[in-house]
Amino acid sequence: MKKIGLVGGTGPESTLLYYKELNSRIDKLSGGRAMPDIAIESVNFRRAWDYVSNGEYSLLAEYLCEKVEALKRSGAEIISLTAATMHIVLDEVEKNTDTKLVSIPLAIRDEAVKKGYKKIGLLGTIFTMEQDYMKKDLIDSGISVTVPEKDERELVAGLIYEELEFGIVKQSTLDTFNSIIAKMRDNDGIEAVILGCTELPLLLNNENCVLPCMDSVDTHIQKLIELAL
């Protein structure tokens, strides 16, 4: 089994999900005979978020490159970023570290194609919803991507940053998100919604969402396990 390396800390809650699920799923797949070797390089969330918020993408890429190189030195062979927003500099990190990372956008694209979706909604941080790094591969595959209207994008992003990043889950927030998703369904005809922030699965799932969810954490973890095994 190949050693898995995670660039975590963006945020801590989703990093916990990755660590717990990788261990439990591989243990189950192996019939209780093996758990993976995992290395985690955790970033300073405040520092990384400031880089993104201020558009200092070269500094963000440099910071993430340091983490990827540390994972490589630890012997990690399967390396990924555990936050969709950090994929804003994925190409630069891959180029500067000469490392092919396991991409969340590509994992989501592959799953959407497999399920035959043609119109999908996207929720995430303001950067994920407004920039192209989570959309491009889907659009190139002929899948239409819809995001909420501007005021709703700002609401979604604020609730992610103020609540979910810290593990705070409220019924009122779930109701708000479902209302936004239902509006995209009714107005834009979306068939499913991408949980494009790795904290969103703390709030939404296929049991409590008004539409099928494409869980970026679950989909990404499945890809990591496939490659590690």
N, C-alpha and C positions, 0 to 999 in steps of 0.2 A: 504494500500500500504506500502511495506517495504521501509525503508530509505536506500538510495544508498550512498556508500562511495567510493571515488576515490582517489587513490594515483597519484597525477598529477605532472605537472611541467617538465615532461620528454618527450617532451618539452611543453612549454606553449601553442603553437599553437594547438596541438592535444587536450590538456585539454579543450581549448575553444570549440572545436568541440563536445567533449563529453557533456559538460555542456549545450550548446545550443540545441543539438539534443535530449538529454534526456528530456529536458523541452518541446520542441515543439512537439515531437512525442507522449509523454504521454498526453499532453494537447489535441492533436487531437484524440487520441484513447478514451479519456474520454468524447469526445463531448464538450470540452471546460469547463469541470467541475473540473479538477484537474491537478496539476503539482507536480512532486515528491519532497520530502525532499532529498536534496543532501548535503553531507559534502565532502569537498575537503581538503586533506592534501598535500600541494605542496612541493616537495623536491627542494633542491638547485641543479639545473641541472648540474652545473659545478662539484660539489662534486660527484654526482652520476656517471657522465660520467667518471670522473677521476678514480673512483673505478673500473669501467668496463674496461677502457683502460689499467689500471695497473694490471688487474687480481686479484684485492683485493676483491674477491667475499664474503668473510666472513664479511668484513666491509660494503659492499653494503647490504647484507642480514640484518645485524644488523640495519642499517639506515632505510631500508624499514620496518622492524619489528616495529620500533618506530612509523612510520606513520600508519601502520595497527592497532596497539594498540590504537593510538589516535582516529582513526575512530570508533573502537569498543566502546570506552568510550563515543563517541558522540551519540551512539545509532544506528550506521549504521549496517544493517543486510546483505546487499548485497555489497561485497567489491571487488574491482579489481584494478589492476595496469593499467595505461593508456598508457603504452609503451611496445611494444613487447620485446625490448632489456632487460628490467628489469626482464622479465620472465626467464632470465638466472639463477636466484636464487629462482625461484618460490617454488620449493619443500622445500628449507630450510626455507623460510618465512612462508609457511603453517605449517610446523612442529613446528617452534619456537613460533608461535602465536596461535597454535591450531585452525586455521581458514582455511576453504576451500574457496579459492579465485575463482572468475569467470575468467577462463583462456582464453586468446586470442588464443593460439594454439589449444585448444580443440574446441572453437567456430568455428574456421576455418576448422578444421577436420570434424566436424559435417556437415558444409555447403558443403564442397567438396564431402563428401559421398552422401549427399542428391542430389547433382547435377550430380553425376555419373562420376566425373572426374577420369582419370587414370594417366595422366601426367600433372604436374603443375610446372610452374616456380615460383621462390621465389626471391623477391627483398626486401632489407631492409638494416639495418646497416651492417657493416662488420661482427659483432658478430652474427647477425641473419642469415646471409647467410652462414657463415663458421662453426657455431656450430649446435648442434642437437635439441635445445629446441623447435624450430618452425617446425622441420621436423619429429621428432620421431613419433608423433601420426598419422601423415599422412602415413608414411611408414608402421607403424604397421597395418594400415587399407588397405594396398595394393596399395597405391598411390605413384607413382614415383615423386620425387622432384628434379628439376634441378635448379642450380644457374648459373649465368654468369661466364665466365672465370676470372682468377685472376685479370688481369688489369682492366677488366670491373667492377668487384666487388669493386675494390678500387675507381674507378671513381664514381660509384653509391653511395658508402658510403660517399665520399667527398662532393658530391653535396647535399646529405641529410643534412650533418652536417653544411656545409657552407651556404646553401640557405634555404632549406625547414624548418629547425629547427627555422628559424627566419622569416618565412612567405614569403620568397622571391620566386616568381614563374616566370620562364622565358620560353619563347617559345623554345629557344635553348636547354634548359634542357629537356623539353618534347620531342623534336626531338631525343635527345641522348638516352633517356630511351626507346622510341619506337623502335629505331634501335636495341638496345640490346635485347628487347623482341622479335622482329621479327627474330633475329638471333637464339634465343633459340627455337622459333617456327619451323624455317626451319631446324635446325640441330638436335633438340632433340624431336620434335613432341609435344611440350607442347600444351595443349588445353586452358589454362587460366593462369593468373599470379596472385600470391598473393601479394598484397600491404602490405608487412610484416613490414613496419614501419608506425606508426600512423600519420606521417606527409605526407606520399606519396599520400593520397587522395586530398591533396591540389593541386597536380600536375596532377594526372592520374584519369580517370574515364572511364566508359563504352562508353562514347561518343567520347573520343579523343584517346583511346588506340587501338592498332592494334589487341588486343585479349581481351576477357572478363576478367574483373578485379574481384578478390576476395578482397574486401575492408575490411581490418581488423577492422577498426573503425566501419563501418556500421554493420558488422556481430557481433562484440562484443556488440555494443549498443543494437541490437535486443535481444541478450541473456540477457543482464542486465534488459531490460524492461520486458521480459517474466518472469524472476525470481522476479522482484519487484512487478509485478501485481499478 
